[in-house]
Structures are given as C-alpha cells and as structure tokens.
Amino acid sequence: MVEIIERSSGLNSETDFMYSYLPLESRSTKSITFGTHNLDNKKTVQTLAKNANIKFTDIYDLELSEIIHLEKLTSLYSPIISKVESFKKIKNYDKRKTLKHENYYVDDLTNHVSDIRCFNSSLDSGDPSLYMMSGISRSIDSFTRYFVDELKSFMKHNSLKASKTEIYLCWSIDKSEIRGDKSIMHEHILDKIYDVVGNINDINDFSTVKNGQASYYLPTSDKKQLLILCSKTDEKILKTFKRNLRDNMFLIHADTLCTR
C-alpha cells in the first residue's frame, strides 16, 4: 500500500505522508493491532488515533503489526471453523447435538471476511498461513450450503411442505456498513433459501418501534411459519413471540450446530 501511494501520488513515505495499519474489532473502535511504516512519527499517529477515538495499546512497525493481525485472526477462527467442519461430517443431528460445543452463528463467521480475503491475496504461495486463511475462507463460503441442507432436513423431519411454508430470516445487520460482508452473506442466504422455499422474508420488514424499542410480529397466515436466527443478538426477536407462539411456528438457528 505504501508503494502504491508513492507511485500514484509522487509523495515520499519518509517525508510527505504517514501510513498506519489499524484494523478494528467488528463494530467497535478498539484496534486489533496498530502499526506504522515510520516509527519516528509514533507520537503523531498516536495523537491522530486518539482524536479519532480509537482505542489501542502499543504501536509496532508494519510487518510486525500485520503478523499480529494474522495470528489473531487464525486464533479467532480456528475453533469456529473446526466446529463447523466437524459438524458437517456428522450427518445425524441427534448425534451431533450430544457433543459438547460452543455454537457460533453465521454472524460470527462474517466478522472479519474482508481481512481474510486481504491476507489470501497478499500471502506468498506455499506459505502455510495462506493454506490456513484459504481454508477459513472456503469454510465460510460453504456454510450457506451446509445450513440449507440442514434446513431441508428440518423441513422433511417436520413434514413442512415448501408451498405451505413461510420463512422469516432474522439477522439484525447494519446494511450501511462499509465492508458489507454481512450484507453480502445475508443476500446469499436469502437467495439459496429461495431455491427451497419461495416465500422468504426479512423479519426487519415486520417490525415496529415504540419508545426506541423494536418489536416484531408475524402476519396471520394459514401456512407454517419458520424463523431462522442468524446471530446471538437476534435471540431478542424470539422474546417478542414468546407469549404468543403458535402451533404453526417453527425455529432453527443458523449456527454451527443448526440448533432446532
């Protein structure tokens, strides 16, 4: 990036500009790591980061900062991906749910997709870290197919016919988020489920706000209604229906276990 800026602008990185590497935790102002290409400017970049209300600890050179970021991403995703891939191999849901596990939602999978893609495009061929990043990326990309297969199994087990079922996807995301990774996955899931059940809706289209609090409802229907939860946060949506759950309502979680 420093080289690109120098070539395209004619500026000198030693004297004309400061480049900092400052990836943030998802939906926060807390930095994962903080690097700069010229540590002589350390105090200046510290001041700029503080003025932007970014929380950080130490500042490193760029190479070390990128390696710290890579290590943290690998450590974060390794347990998630190992769970996803293990559960995929256990076709029987009842056997799968007997295992001790920590569930991760599709929302958790998409927190750092852009960072993973950046490493995939910048690591050298043959680097073991590239294999790890590529494996994580492939697992995330294939999660939708895994979940849709589980959805089909769930519908078959509960005798839910596609023509007589309505699906409501529950995933509270910021559609204005700059990276848009969650929005892309959200649309991808909608498209794939549409191939199974044509009547699929976004639960956010069925919400009302009162005193700053959102509440959700489902329209009256003679069809079976299936809710799909995509994040831990969206479990609050379920509380809206607790007092009036109907016999024609079903629930499945878009998590590693595909909890039913």
C-alpha positions as CSV (number, residue, x, y, z in Angstrom):
1,M,0.0,0.0,0.0
2,V,2.9,2.4,0.8
3,E,4.4,1.7,-2.6
4,I,1.1,2.2,-4.4
5,I,0.6,5.6,-2.6
6,E,4.2,6.6,-3.6
7,R,3.8,5.6,-7.2
8,S,0.4,7.1,-7.7
9,S,1.0,10.4,-5.9
10,G,4.6,11.1,-6.2
11,L,4.9,11.6,-2.5
12,N,7.7,10.2,-0.4
13,S,6.8,8.0,2.6
14,E,9.7,9.2,4.6
15,T,8.8,12.9,4.5
16,D,5.4,13.5,2.9
17,F,2.9,11.2,4.4
18,M,2.3,8.7,7.2
19,Y,0.8,5.3,6.6
20,S,-0.8,3.4,9.5
21,Y,-2.2,-0.1,9.7
22,L,-5.1,-0.1,12.1
23,P,-7.7,-2.9,11.8
24,L,-10.6,-2.7,14.2
25,E,-12.6,-5.2,16.1
26,S,-16.0,-5.7,14.5
27,R,-18.5,-2.8,15.2
28,S,-16.1,-1.1,17.6
29,T,-13.4,1.5,17.9
30,K,-11.0,-1.0,19.5
31,S,-7.9,-1.8,17.4
32,I,-6.8,-5.4,16.8
33,T,-3.3,-4.0,16.3
34,F,-1.6,-0.8,15.4
35,G,1.3,-0.4,13.0
36,T,3.0,2.5,11.2
37,H,5.6,2.5,8.4
38,N,7.8,5.1,10.2
39,L,8.1,4.7,14.0
40,D,9.8,8.2,14.1
41,N,6.2,9.5,13.7
42,K,4.9,7.4,16.5
43,K,3.7,10.3,18.7
44,T,1.9,11.9,15.7
45,V,-0.1,8.8,14.7
46,Q,-0.9,8.2,18.4
47,T,-2.4,11.6,18.6
48,L,-4.4,11.2,15.4
49,A,-5.7,7.8,16.6
50,K,-6.8,9.3,20.0
51,N,-8.5,12.2,18.2
52,A,-10.5,9.6,16.2
53,N,-11.5,7.9,19.5
54,I,-9.6,4.6,18.5
55,K,-8.6,2.5,21.5
56,F,-5.2,0.9,21.2
57,T,-2.2,-0.3,23.3
58,D,1.2,-0.4,21.6
59,I,2.4,0.7,18.2
60,Y,4.6,-1.5,16.1
61,D,6.2,-1.4,12.7
62,L,4.0,-2.5,9.8
63,E,5.4,-6.0,9.3
64,L,5.0,-7.0,13.0
65,S,1.5,-5.4,13.1
66,E,0.4,-7.4,10.1
67,I,1.7,-10.6,11.6
68,I,-0.1,-9.9,14.9
69,H,-3.3,-9.4,13.0
70,L,-2.8,-12.6,11.1
71,E,-2.1,-14.6,14.3
72,K,-5.2,-13.1,16.0
73,L,-7.5,-13.9,13.0
74,T,-6.1,-17.5,12.9
75,S,-6.7,-18.0,16.6
76,L,-10.2,-16.5,16.4
77,Y,-11.4,-18.6,13.5
78,S,-9.7,-21.9,14.2
79,P,-12.2,-23.1,16.9
80,I,-15.1,-21.8,14.9
81,I,-14.1,-23.5,11.6
82,S,-13.1,-26.7,13.4
83,K,-16.6,-26.9,14.9
84,V,-18.3,-26.1,11.5
85,E,-16.3,-28.7,9.6
86,S,-16.7,-31.4,12.3
87,F,-20.4,-31.0,12.5
88,K,-20.6,-31.2,8.7
89,K,-19.2,-34.7,8.9
90,I,-21.9,-35.8,11.4
91,K,-25.0,-36.2,9.3
92,N,-27.3,-37.3,12.1
93,Y,-28.5,-34.2,14.0
94,D,-29.3,-36.2,17.2
95,K,-25.7,-37.5,17.3
96,R,-24.3,-34.0,16.6
97,K,-26.2,-32.3,19.5
98,T,-24.8,-34.8,22.1
99,L,-21.3,-33.3,21.6
100,K,-20.1,-30.6,24.0
101,H,-19.9,-27.5,21.9
102,E,-20.0,-23.7,21.8
103,N,-22.2,-22.5,19.0
104,Y,-21.2,-19.8,16.6
105,Y,-23.7,-18.1,14.4
106,V,-23.2,-17.1,10.7
107,D,-22.9,-13.6,12.1
108,D,-19.8,-14.6,13.9
109,L,-18.4,-16.2,10.8
110,T,-18.6,-12.9,8.8
111,N,-17.0,-10.5,11.3
112,H,-13.6,-10.4,9.5
113,V,-14.2,-11.7,6.0
114,S,-12.6,-8.7,4.3
115,D,-9.4,-9.1,6.4
116,I,-9.3,-12.8,5.5
117,R,-9.6,-12.0,1.8
118,C,-6.8,-9.4,2.1
119,F,-4.4,-12.0,3.6
120,N,-5.4,-14.5,0.9
121,S,-4.4,-12.1,-1.8
122,S,-1.2,-10.9,-0.1
123,L,0.4,-14.1,1.4
124,D,3.0,-15.9,-0.7
125,S,2.1,-19.1,-2.5
126,G,3.3,-22.1,-0.4
127,D,3.1,-20.2,2.9
128,P,1.3,-22.4,5.5
129,S,-0.5,-19.3,6.7
130,L,-2.1,-19.0,3.2
131,Y,-3.4,-22.5,3.5
132,M,-5.0,-21.7,6.9
133,M,-6.6,-18.4,5.6
134,S,-7.8,-20.2,2.4
135,G,-9.3,-23.0,4.5
136,I,-11.1,-20.5,6.7
137,S,-12.4,-18.7,3.6
138,R,-13.6,-21.9,1.9
139,S,-15.4,-23.0,5.1
140,I,-17.2,-19.6,5.4
141,D,-18.2,-19.7,1.7
142,S,-19.6,-23.2,2.1
143,F,-21.5,-22.5,5.3
144,T,-24.7,-21.5,3.4
145,R,-24.8,-24.8,1.6
146,Y,-24.4,-26.7,4.9
147,F,-27.2,-24.7,6.5
148,V,-29.6,-25.1,3.6
149,D,-29.0,-28.8,3.7
150,E,-29.9,-28.8,7.4
151,L,-33.0,-26.6,6.6
152,K,-34.2,-29.2,4.1
153,S,-33.6,-32.0,6.7
154,F,-35.5,-30.0,9.3
155,M,-38.5,-29.4,6.9
156,K,-38.6,-33.1,6.0
157,H,-38.5,-34.1,9.6
158,N,-41.3,-31.8,10.5
159,S,-43.3,-32.6,7.3
160,L,-43.1,-28.9,6.2
161,K,-44.1,-28.6,2.5
162,A,-42.4,-25.7,0.6
163,S,-45.6,-24.5,-0.8
164,K,-47.2,-24.3,2.6
165,T,-44.3,-22.7,4.5
166,E,-43.2,-19.1,5.1
167,I,-39.7,-18.3,6.1
168,Y,-38.5,-15.3,8.1
169,L,-34.8,-14.6,8.2
170,C,-33.8,-12.9,11.5
171,W,-30.5,-11.1,11.1
172,S,-30.0,-7.6,12.5
173,I,-27.2,-6.1,10.4
174,D,-26.1,-2.6,9.5
175,K,-26.8,-2.5,5.8
176,S,-24.7,0.7,5.6
177,E,-21.6,-1.0,7.0
178,I,-18.7,0.0,4.7
179,R,-17.3,-3.5,4.1
180,G,-20.7,-5.1,3.5
181,D,-19.6,-8.6,4.3
182,K,-22.6,-9.4,6.4
183,S,-25.0,-7.8,3.8
184,I,-23.4,-10.0,1.1
185,M,-23.8,-13.2,3.1
186,H,-27.4,-12.1,4.1
187,E,-28.4,-11.8,0.4
188,H,-26.6,-15.1,-0.4
189,I,-28.6,-16.9,2.3
190,L,-31.8,-15.4,1.1
191,D,-31.1,-16.5,-2.5
192,K,-30.2,-20.1,-1.5
193,I,-33.2,-20.5,0.8
194,Y,-35.4,-19.0,-2.0
195,D,-34.5,-22.1,-4.1
196,V,-36.0,-24.2,-1.3
197,V,-39.0,-22.1,-0.2
198,G,-40.1,-19.3,-2.5
199,N,-41.9,-17.4,0.3
200,I,-39.0,-16.0,2.3
201,N,-39.0,-12.6,4.1
202,D,-36.7,-10.4,6.1
203,I,-38.0,-10.1,9.6
204,N,-37.0,-6.5,9.7
205,D,-39.8,-5.8,7.3
206,F,-42.2,-6.9,10.1
207,S,-41.1,-4.7,13.0
208,T,-42.5,-1.7,14.8
209,V,-40.6,0.8,17.0
210,K,-42.1,2.2,20.2
211,N,-40.1,4.3,22.7
212,G,-36.9,3.4,20.8
213,Q,-37.5,-0.3,21.2
214,A,-38.2,-2.5,18.2
215,S,-40.8,-5.3,18.4
216,Y,-41.5,-7.9,15.8
217,Y,-44.6,-9.6,14.6
218,L,-45.6,-12.2,12.0
219,P,-48.7,-11.7,9.9
220,T,-51.6,-14.1,10.4
221,S,-51.3,-17.0,8.0
222,D,-52.7,-20.4,7.4
223,K,-49.1,-21.5,6.4
224,K,-46.4,-22.9,8.6
225,Q,-44.1,-20.1,9.7
226,L,-40.4,-20.8,10.1
227,L,-38.0,-18.3,11.9
228,I,-34.3,-18.5,11.2
229,L,-32.0,-16.8,13.7
230,C,-28.6,-15.7,12.4
231,S,-26.9,-14.1,15.5
232,K,-26.9,-14.2,19.2
233,T,-28.2,-10.7,19.2
234,D,-31.3,-11.8,17.3
235,E,-32.4,-14.0,20.1
236,K,-34.1,-10.9,21.4
237,I,-36.5,-11.2,18.5
238,L,-37.6,-14.5,19.9
239,K,-38.7,-12.9,23.1
240,T,-41.3,-10.9,21.1
241,F,-43.0,-14.1,20.2
242,K,-42.7,-16.0,23.5
243,R,-46.1,-15.0,24.8
244,N,-47.9,-15.8,21.5
245,L,-46.0,-18.7,19.9
246,R,-48.5,-20.6,17.7
247,D,-48.6,-24.2,16.7
248,N,-47.7,-23.3,13.2
249,M,-44.4,-21.6,14.2
250,F,-41.0,-23.3,14.0
251,L,-37.5,-22.2,14.8
252,I,-34.0,-23.1,13.5
253,H,-30.7,-21.3,14.3
254,A,-28.1,-20.6,11.6
255,D,-25.3,-21.7,13.8
256,T,-22.6,-24.4,13.8
257,L,-25.0,-27.0,15.2
258,C,-28.0,-25.7,13.3
259,T,-30.0,-25.8,16.5
260,R,-33.6,-26.7,16.2
